[in-house]
């Protein structure tokens, strides 16, 4: 009965008016009849990406029900789940989609990567229906399983896409920023359509600015996804991130008109001012040589544009967050920094580092000459 259903389905599809589609189904029929299961799996995985399946709903599910299900037990579990992920795009009914995945989970039981992908698929179903408590359970449980895998696998990008979408819906900017960057690190950017690149770049930029504990913008600023925002009406947010990254209070203040147009940023002006003030203090520390990091309250007040009586509080906050290390001399009105948190540097900051290294090399040479010239007196 199953063979007859498969034959009938393939025959009807080979009769398609589109010659390229008919050729694809002829190839699938040939491989199926020869029982070349591996080659058939690869051919099916390629076929489902054709516009024929993606442009009209129902065709993907029809392919699975009338063809793939006949040999699904012969398909590698991970490959089977990859095909199933496309089928889910055809299923608008939540209960039907969940039933489909639960049935597949029995097929792939014991295969760790495929099981993670199945859980990710369930999470995406609940994301569509905004059932966030269910998504949270899946994200937390699957995260533990993902950490047991060696290296970066094919399922990592799918999971990080799910987790970043979840944190975005939760309004958790810091976790969204972390997970979205992990997602981008697992994919070839060309896989994302231009509109999705634009949307994700903008969301990431907002998350970087608004995220609690996010003081490192370098990784995002160096990522090519920001090219999707350049020379568009969103160029201003890239410029704003560069201002934050370098602690440029002046540019931040000049950006106020644009900030007021973005509701989330407009509501967080005080928070943003504190963040850029902390980054300004970090930048002041970074730009100074390690043997000259005694900074007066007046200098900090001038750079951060804060009243001098707020400088001590700013420094204490930076110390408590682990952004810098040092001591505060309230009597002498200065702070002595011994360390600044490492960050991904932009080109200007790398140039500063290069100058510092050059100066350090010169200092070492001077010390070497001093020791050489004084060696005679020491030995005598």
C-alpha positions in Angstrom: 0.0 0.0 0.0 2.8 2.4 0.9 4.7 1.7 -2.3 1.6 2.3 -4.3 1.0 5.6 -2.5 4.6 6.7 -3.2 4.4 5.7 -6.9 1.1 7.6 -7.3 2.6 10.7 -5.7 5.8 10.7 -7.7 3.9 10.1 -11.0 1.6 13.1 -10.3 4.5 15.3 -9.5 6.5 14.3 -12.6 3.6 15.5 -14.6 4.2 19.1 -13.4 4.2 21.8 -16.0 7.5 23.0 -14.6 10.2 20.9 -16.3 12.8 21.5 -13.6 10.4 20.3 -10.9 9.5 17.2 -13.0 13.2 16.5 -13.4 13.7 16.7 -9.7 10.9 14.2 -9.0 12.2 11.9 -11.7 15.6 11.8 -10.0 13.9 11.1 -6.6 12.0 8.3 -8.1 15.1 6.8 -9.7 17.0 6.8 -6.4 14.0 5.5 -4.5 13.5 2.5 -6.9 17.3 1.7 -6.6 17.1 1.9 -2.8 20.0 4.3 -2.7 18.9 5.8 0.6 21.9 8.0 1.4 21.8 9.6 -2.1 18.0 9.9 -1.8 18.3 11.7 1.5 20.8 14.2 0.1 18.6 14.7 -3.0 15.5 15.2 -0.8 17.3 17.7 1.4 18.2 19.8 -1.7 14.7 19.4 -3.3 12.9 20.9 -0.3 14.7 24.2 -0.7 13.2 24.7 -4.1 10.7 27.6 -4.6 8.2 25.0 -5.6 7.9 23.9 -2.0 8.5 27.2 -0.3 6.2 29.4 -2.3 3.0 27.5 -1.8 1.9 26.1 1.5 1.0 22.4 1.9 3.5 21.0 -0.6 6.2 20.3 1.9 3.9 18.4 4.2 2.5 16.5 1.2 6.0 15.4 0.2 6.6 14.1 3.7 3.3 12.3 4.1 3.4 10.7 0.7 7.1 10.1 0.2 9.6 10.7 3.0 7.6 8.8 5.7 8.0 5.6 3.6 11.8 5.6 4.2 12.2 7.8 7.2 13.5 4.9 9.2 16.5 4.6 6.8 17.4 8.3 7.1 20.2 9.5 9.4 18.3 11.0 12.5 19.9 14.4 12.1 19.1 14.6 8.4 15.6 13.5 9.1 15.1 16.4 11.6 16.5 18.9 9.1 13.9 17.8 6.6 11.2 17.9 9.3 12.2 21.5 10.2 11.1 22.5 6.6 7.9 20.6 7.0 7.0 22.6 10.1 6.9 25.7 8.0 3.9 24.2 6.4 2.0 23.6 9.6 0.1 26.5 11.0 -1.9 24.5 13.5 0.1 24.2 16.8 -1.3 20.9 17.9 -0.6 19.3 14.5 3.0 20.6 14.6 3.6 19.3 18.2 2.1 15.9 17.3 4.4 15.7 14.3 7.5 16.5 16.4 6.6 14.2 19.2 6.2 11.3 16.8 9.6 12.0 15.3 11.2 12.1 18.7 10.5 8.4 19.0 12.3 7.8 15.7 15.5 9.8 16.7 15.7 8.7 20.3 19.3 8.2 21.3 20.8 10.6 18.8 21.8 13.7 20.8 22.1 16.3 18.1 18.8 15.2 16.4 17.1 15.3 19.8 18.4 18.8 20.5 17.1 19.9 17.1 13.7 18.4 17.9 13.5 20.3 21.1 14.5 23.4 19.3 11.7 22.8 16.8 9.2 22.5 19.7 10.6 25.8 21.1 10.0 27.5 17.7 6.3 26.3 17.8 5.8 27.8 21.2 7.6 31.0 20.1 5.0 31.4 17.3 2.2 31.2 19.8 4.0 33.3 22.4 3.9 30.6 25.1 7.1 31.9 26.7 7.0 29.7 29.9 7.1 26.6 27.6 10.0 28.1 25.6 11.9 28.9 28.8 11.7 25.2 29.9 13.0 24.1 26.5 15.8 26.6 26.3 17.1 25.8 29.8 16.9 22.0 29.3 18.4 22.1 25.8 21.2 24.4 26.9 22.5 21.7 29.2 22.4 19.1 26.4 24.1 21.5 24.0 27.0 22.0 26.4 27.8 18.3 26.3 28.5 18.4 22.5 32.0 18.8 21.3 32.8 21.8 19.2 30.2 23.7 17.1 27.7 21.5 15.4 24.9 22.0 12.9 22.3 22.3 15.7 24.1 25.2 17.6 22.9 27.9 15.2 19.3 26.7 15.4 19.3 26.7 19.2 21.0 30.1 19.5 18.4 31.5 17.1 15.6 30.2 19.3 17.2 31.4 22.6 17.9 34.9 21.2 14.3 35.1 19.9 13.1 34.1 23.4 15.2 36.7 25.2 14.1 39.3 22.7 10.4 38.7 23.5 11.3 38.7 27.2 12.9 42.1 26.8 16.2 40.7 28.3 18.6 42.8 26.3 21.9 41.4 27.8 21.0 37.8 27.2 19.6 38.6 23.8 22.9 40.3 22.9 24.9 37.3 24.0 22.8 34.7 22.3 22.3 36.6 19.1 26.1 37.1 18.8 26.5 33.3 19.3 24.0 32.7 16.6 25.9 34.9 14.1 29.1 33.1 15.1 27.6 29.8 14.0 26.3 30.8 10.5 27.5 32.1 7.2 26.0 35.6 7.1 25.0 35.1 3.4 22.4 32.5 4.7 20.4 35.4 6.2 18.2 37.5 3.7 19.1 41.2 3.7 15.9 42.2 5.5 16.7 39.8 8.3 20.3 41.0 8.5 19.0 44.6 8.8 16.4 43.7 11.5 18.9 41.6 13.5 21.7 44.2 13.3 19.3 46.9 14.6 18.0 44.7 17.4 21.6 43.8 18.4 22.6 47.4 18.4 19.7 48.3 20.7 20.5 45.4 23.0 24.2 46.5 23.2 23.1 50.0 24.3 20.4 48.9 26.7 21.8 45.6 28.1 22.8 45.5 31.7 26.4 44.5 32.0 27.2 45.0 28.3 30.2 47.2 28.2 32.0 45.5 25.3 30.8 46.7 21.9 33.9 45.7 19.9 32.7 42.3 18.8 29.5 43.7 17.3 31.3 46.7 15.8 33.7 44.4 14.0 30.9 42.2 12.6 29.9 42.6 8.9 26.2 42.4 9.8 26.4 46.1 10.6 27.0 46.8 6.9 23.3 46.2 6.4 22.6 49.4 8.5 25.3 51.6 6.9 24.1 54.3 4.6 20.5 53.8 5.7 18.3 55.7 8.0 19.7 53.5 10.9 23.3 54.7 10.3 22.9 56.8 13.5 22.8 53.8 15.8 26.2 52.6 14.5 27.7 56.0 15.1 26.1 56.0 18.6 27.7 52.6 19.4 31.1 53.9 18.3 30.6 56.9 20.6 29.8 54.5 23.5 32.8 52.2 22.6 35.2 55.1 22.9 33.3 56.8 25.8 32.7 60.0 23.8 30.2 62.0 25.9 30.1 64.8 23.3 28.8 62.6 20.5 26.3 61.0 22.9 24.9 64.4 23.8 24.7 65.4 20.1 22.7 62.2 19.4 19.9 63.2 21.8 17.4 64.1 19.0 17.7 60.6 17.5 17.5 58.9 20.9 14.2 60.7 21.6 12.8 59.2 18.4 13.5 55.6 19.6 11.0 54.8 22.4 13.2 52.2 24.3 16.3 54.5 24.2 14.2 57.6 25.1 13.0 55.8 28.3 16.5 54.9 29.3 18.4 58.2 28.9 19.7 58.2 32.5 20.8 54.6 32.2 22.6 55.3 28.9 24.3 58.4 30.5 25.6 56.2 33.3 26.8 53.5 30.9 28.7 55.9 28.6 30.2 57.6 31.7 31.5 54.3 32.9 32.9 53.5 29.4 34.5 57.0 29.4 36.3 56.2 32.7 37.4 52.8 31.2 38.7 54.6 28.1 40.6 57.1 30.2 42.2 54.3 32.1 43.0 52.3 28.9 44.6 55.3 27.2 47.1 56.0 30.0 50.3 54.0 30.4 50.3 51.5 33.3 52.8 53.6 35.3 50.7 56.8 35.0 47.2 55.9 36.0 46.6 58.3 38.8 43.6 60.4 37.6 42.2 63.3 39.5 38.5 63.8 40.2 38.7 67.0 38.2 40.0 65.2 35.1 37.2 62.6 35.3 34.6 65.2 35.9 35.8 67.1 32.8 35.8 64.0 30.5 32.5 62.6 31.8 30.8 66.0 32.1 29.6 65.0 35.6 29.6 67.3 38.7 32.8 66.6 40.6 30.8 65.4 43.6 29.5 62.5 41.5 32.9 61.3 40.4 33.5 59.2 43.4 30.2 57.4 43.0 30.9 56.7 39.4 34.3 55.3 40.2 32.9 53.1 43.0 30.3 51.7 40.5 33.0 50.9 38.0 35.0 49.1 40.7 32.0 47.2 41.9 31.1 46.1 38.3 34.7 44.8 37.8 35.3 47.2 34.9 38.4 48.6 36.5 40.5 47.9 39.6 42.2 50.5 41.7 41.9 52.7 44.8 40.2 56.0 45.6 41.9 58.7 47.6 39.0 60.9 48.8 41.3 63.3 50.6 43.6 64.0 47.6 40.7 63.7 45.2 42.2 61.2 42.8 41.9 57.6 41.8 44.7 55.2 41.0 43.8 52.5 38.5 45.8 49.3 38.2 43.7 47.4 35.7 40.9 47.8 33.1 38.6 45.1 31.8 39.8 43.6 28.5 37.6 44.5 25.5 37.5 43.8 21.8 39.2 46.9 20.4 38.4 48.9 17.4 41.1 50.3 15.0 41.6 53.5 17.0 42.0 51.6 20.2 44.4 49.2 18.5 46.4 52.1 17.3 46.6 53.4 20.9 47.8 50.0 22.0 50.5 49.9 19.3 51.8 53.3 20.5 51.9 52.0 24.1 53.8 48.9 23.0 56.2 51.1 21.1 56.8 53.3 24.1 57.3 50.2 26.3 59.9 48.9 23.9 61.7 52.3 24.0 61.6 52.2 27.8 63.1 48.7 27.9 65.9 49.8 25.6 66.6 52.9 27.7 66.8 50.7 30.8 69.1 48.3 29.0 71.5 51.2 28.1 71.3 52.5 31.6 72.3 49.1 33.1 75.1 48.7 30.5 76.5 52.2 31.2 76.3 51.8 35.0 77.5 48.2 35.1 81.1 49.2 35.5 80.3 51.2 38.7 78.1 48.4 40.1 80.8 45.8 39.5 83.5 47.9 41.1 
